[in-house]
Amino acid sequence: MEYKDKKKVVVQDVEADGVIEGRNAVTEALRAGIAIDKIFIAKGETDRTLGHIASTARAAGVVVVDADRRKLDNMSRTHSHQGVIALAAVREYATVDSMLAAAEKKGEKPLLVVCDELSDPHNLGAVIRTAECAGAHGVIIPKRRSAGLTAIVGKTSAGAVSYLPVARVANLSATLKELKDKGVWVFGTAAEGTTSLYEADLKGAAAIVIGNEGEGMSRLVRENCDFLVSIPMKGHISSLNASAAAAILLYEAVRQRLG
């Protein structure tokens, strides 16, 4: 069977929610080049087949997660996962350089959104949707402790994930440093930020950093921001949902760029 035909067969075996179960199915998905978001392998299992799956996945840049049997059982649809479950990605990941190149090709200043460990796929999907609507050039997420491009994210994005590139990087802090070296200003969102949203200059090359749902930005990410931006809060609640905060900053950038 030719590679392309084989890929079609494997795609047909993927559950609607992107779940691929069992050793043979996951092995064939990797061999066929299916875009995989994460692979969960039973913790403590050391047999040759699972070891081969893990090493092949890592070589392909796929995140491999040790999971206990209970988690795998809860994820399983077939109840015969054989110690391994993969989650297919709804599209392949892009690179940060390709996002910057796309902005340059359009004659626009880069506008990127950086999500610092957003674990809720609904939040990530909503951020991608808003970013695409606002004309951003891409979204950047970390490989670890973050939702990825799963079926839930794709659905929540209302199809935006098909149009807006998403890059997944090993080290978010290092990526921010690289962006700064390339002339991109980094704006982190923080309640205690010293720069008001309406004082921030978002007309130039900008990366907007959105912290996670619980603790906001991590220390190293915060330290690599050029500005900490606060959103005026007039009510009794002191924080916004991550996707709402992203929408407010993105459309302030849109307003400034149109002015």
C-alpha positions as CSV (number, residue, x, y, z in Angstrom):
1,M,0.0,0.0,0.0
2,E,1.3,3.4,-0.9
3,Y,2.0,6.0,1.9
4,K,-0.9,8.3,0.9
5,D,-3.4,5.4,0.8
6,K,-2.1,4.1,4.2
7,K,-2.6,7.5,5.7
8,K,-6.2,7.6,4.5
9,V,-6.8,4.2,6.2
10,V,-5.3,5.4,9.5
11,V,-7.3,8.6,9.4
12,Q,-10.5,6.6,9.0
13,D,-9.7,4.7,12.2
14,V,-9.3,7.9,14.3
15,E,-12.2,8.6,16.6
16,A,-14.2,11.8,15.9
17,D,-12.7,13.3,19.1
18,G,-9.2,12.5,17.8
19,V,-8.5,9.5,20.1
20,I,-6.2,6.8,18.7
21,E,-6.0,3.7,20.9
22,G,-3.8,0.6,21.0
23,R,-0.3,-0.2,20.1
24,N,-0.8,-1.1,16.5
25,A,-3.1,1.9,15.8
26,V,-0.7,4.4,17.4
27,T,2.3,2.9,15.7
28,E,0.6,3.0,12.3
29,A,-0.5,6.6,12.9
30,L,3.1,7.6,13.6
31,R,4.4,5.7,10.6
32,A,1.8,7.3,8.3
33,G,2.7,10.8,9.4
34,I,-0.6,11.6,11.1
35,A,-0.3,14.9,13.0
36,I,-0.2,13.8,16.7
37,D,-0.7,16.3,19.6
38,K,0.2,14.0,22.5
39,I,0.8,10.4,23.3
40,F,-0.1,9.0,26.7
41,I,1.7,5.9,27.8
42,A,1.0,3.8,30.9
43,K,3.3,4.8,33.8
44,G,5.8,2.1,34.7
45,E,5.3,0.1,31.5
46,T,8.8,-0.7,30.1
47,D,8.2,-3.3,27.3
48,R,9.9,-3.0,23.9
49,T,6.8,-2.0,21.9
50,L,5.8,1.0,24.2
51,G,9.5,2.0,24.3
52,H,9.6,2.1,20.5
53,I,6.4,4.1,20.3
54,A,7.8,6.6,22.8
55,S,11.2,7.0,21.1
56,T,9.6,7.3,17.6
57,A,7.1,9.9,18.9
58,R,9.8,12.0,20.6
59,A,12.0,11.9,17.5
60,A,9.0,13.3,15.6
61,G,8.6,16.1,18.1
62,V,5.4,14.7,19.7
63,V,4.9,15.2,23.4
64,V,4.9,11.9,25.3
65,V,3.2,11.9,28.7
66,D,3.4,9.2,31.4
67,A,-0.1,8.5,32.6
68,D,-1.5,6.1,35.2
69,R,-3.9,3.4,34.1
70,R,-6.9,5.1,35.6
71,K,-6.4,8.1,33.3
72,L,-6.0,5.9,30.3
73,D,-9.1,4.0,31.2
74,N,-11.1,7.2,31.5
75,M,-9.8,8.4,28.1
76,S,-10.5,5.1,26.3
77,R,-13.4,4.5,24.1
78,T,-12.7,0.9,23.2
79,H,-11.6,-0.3,26.7
80,S,-8.6,-2.0,25.0
81,H,-6.0,0.8,24.9
82,Q,-3.1,-1.6,25.6
83,G,-1.3,1.0,27.7
84,V,-1.1,3.7,25.0
85,I,-3.5,6.4,23.7
86,A,-2.7,9.2,21.2
87,L,-4.6,12.4,20.6
88,A,-4.5,13.5,16.9
89,A,-3.9,17.1,16.2
90,V,-6.4,18.9,14.0
91,R,-3.6,20.4,12.0
92,E,0.2,20.4,12.0
93,Y,2.1,22.9,14.1
94,A,3.7,25.9,12.4
95,T,7.0,27.7,13.4
96,V,7.4,31.1,14.9
97,D,9.7,32.1,12.0
98,S,7.0,31.3,9.5
99,M,4.6,33.6,11.4
100,L,7.1,36.5,11.2
101,A,7.7,35.8,7.5
102,A,3.9,35.8,6.8
103,A,3.6,39.2,8.5
104,E,6.5,40.6,6.5
105,K,5.1,39.3,3.3
106,K,1.8,41.1,4.0
107,G,3.7,44.3,4.8
108,E,2.4,44.2,8.4
109,K,3.9,44.5,11.8
110,P,3.8,41.1,13.5
111,L,0.9,40.6,16.0
112,L,1.3,37.4,18.0
113,V,-0.5,35.8,21.0
114,V,1.6,33.8,23.4
115,C,-0.4,31.5,25.7
116,D,1.5,30.6,28.9
117,E,0.3,27.1,29.9
118,L,-3.4,27.5,29.1
119,S,-4.7,24.0,30.1
120,D,-8.3,24.5,29.2
121,P,-8.9,23.5,25.5
122,H,-12.0,25.7,25.4
123,N,-9.9,28.8,26.4
124,L,-7.2,28.0,23.9
125,G,-9.8,27.5,21.1
126,A,-11.5,30.8,22.0
127,V,-8.1,32.6,21.9
128,I,-7.3,31.2,18.5
129,R,-10.8,32.2,17.2
130,T,-10.4,35.8,18.5
131,A,-6.8,36.0,17.2
132,E,-7.8,35.0,13.7
133,C,-10.7,37.5,13.7
134,A,-8.4,40.2,14.8
135,G,-5.9,39.5,12.1
136,A,-3.1,38.2,14.3
137,H,-0.3,36.3,12.6
138,G,-0.2,33.4,14.9
139,V,-0.5,31.9,18.4
140,I,2.4,30.4,20.3
141,I,2.0,27.7,23.0
142,P,4.4,25.6,25.1
143,K,4.9,21.9,24.6
144,R,4.3,21.1,28.2
145,R,1.4,21.9,30.6
146,S,-0.7,23.3,27.8
147,A,-3.7,22.3,25.8
148,G,-2.8,21.4,22.2
149,L,-4.5,21.4,18.8
150,T,-7.0,18.7,19.8
151,A,-10.5,18.2,18.3
152,I,-12.0,20.2,21.2
153,V,-9.7,23.1,20.5
154,G,-10.6,22.9,16.8
155,K,-14.3,22.9,17.5
156,T,-14.1,25.7,20.0
157,S,-12.1,27.8,17.6
158,A,-15.1,27.6,15.1
159,G,-12.8,26.6,12.3
160,A,-10.2,29.4,13.0
161,V,-7.5,26.8,13.6
162,S,-7.6,26.0,9.9
163,Y,-6.5,29.5,9.0
164,L,-4.4,30.7,11.9
165,P,-1.0,29.1,12.4
166,V,-0.1,27.8,15.9
167,A,3.5,27.1,17.0
168,R,4.4,24.8,19.8
169,V,7.8,25.6,21.4
170,A,9.9,23.7,24.0
171,N,10.9,26.8,26.0
172,L,8.5,29.8,26.1
173,S,11.0,32.1,27.9
174,A,13.7,31.4,25.3
175,T,11.1,32.1,22.5
176,L,10.3,35.4,24.0
177,K,14.0,36.4,24.1
178,E,14.3,35.4,20.4
179,L,11.3,37.5,19.5
180,K,12.7,40.5,21.4
181,D,16.0,40.1,19.5
182,K,14.0,40.3,16.3
183,G,12.4,43.6,17.3
184,V,9.1,42.3,18.7
185,W,7.9,44.0,21.9
186,V,6.5,41.6,24.5
187,F,3.3,42.7,26.4
188,G,2.3,40.6,29.4
189,T,-1.1,40.8,30.9
190,A,-1.1,41.3,34.7
191,A,-3.6,42.8,37.2
192,E,-0.7,44.6,38.9
193,G,0.8,45.8,35.6
194,T,2.3,49.3,35.6
195,T,1.2,50.1,32.1
196,S,-2.5,50.7,31.5
197,L,-4.0,49.0,28.5
198,Y,-4.8,52.3,26.9
199,E,-1.2,53.6,27.4
200,A,0.4,50.5,25.7
201,D,1.7,51.1,22.2
202,L,0.6,48.1,20.2
203,K,1.0,49.6,16.8
204,G,4.5,48.1,16.3
205,A,5.7,44.5,16.3
206,A,4.0,43.0,19.3
207,A,3.5,39.7,21.2
208,I,0.7,39.6,23.7
209,V,1.2,37.1,26.5
210,I,-1.8,35.6,28.2
211,G,-1.2,33.8,31.5
212,N,-2.9,30.6,32.6
213,E,-6.3,30.2,34.2
214,G,-5.1,29.8,37.8
215,E,-1.8,31.7,38.4
216,G,-1.4,33.9,35.4
217,M,2.1,34.2,33.8
218,S,4.9,32.1,35.2
219,R,7.9,33.9,36.8
220,L,10.3,33.4,33.9
221,V,7.8,34.4,31.3
222,R,6.9,37.5,33.3
223,E,10.6,38.5,33.5
224,N,10.9,38.3,29.8
225,C,8.0,40.8,29.1
226,D,8.9,44.3,28.1
227,F,5.7,45.7,29.6
228,L,3.2,44.4,32.1
229,V,-0.2,45.6,31.0
230,S,-3.3,46.0,33.2
231,I,-6.9,46.0,32.0
232,P,-9.0,48.6,33.9
233,M,-11.4,46.7,36.2
234,K,-14.5,48.5,37.6
235,G,-16.4,45.7,39.1
236,H,-16.0,43.5,42.2
237,I,-14.2,40.7,40.4
238,S,-10.5,41.3,39.9
239,S,-9.7,39.1,36.9
240,L,-11.0,38.2,33.5
241,N,-11.2,34.8,31.7
242,A,-8.0,34.3,29.7
243,S,-9.7,34.3,26.4
244,A,-11.6,37.5,27.3
245,A,-8.3,39.2,28.3
246,A,-6.8,38.2,25.0
247,A,-9.8,39.6,23.1
248,I,-9.5,43.0,24.8
249,L,-5.8,43.4,24.1
250,L,-6.1,42.1,20.5
251,Y,-8.8,44.6,19.6
252,E,-7.0,47.4,21.3
253,A,-4.1,46.5,19.0
254,V,-6.6,46.5,16.0
255,R,-7.9,49.9,17.0
256,Q,-4.5,51.4,17.3
257,R,-3.4,50.0,14.0
258,L,-6.4,51.3,12.2
259,G,-6.0,54.8,13.7
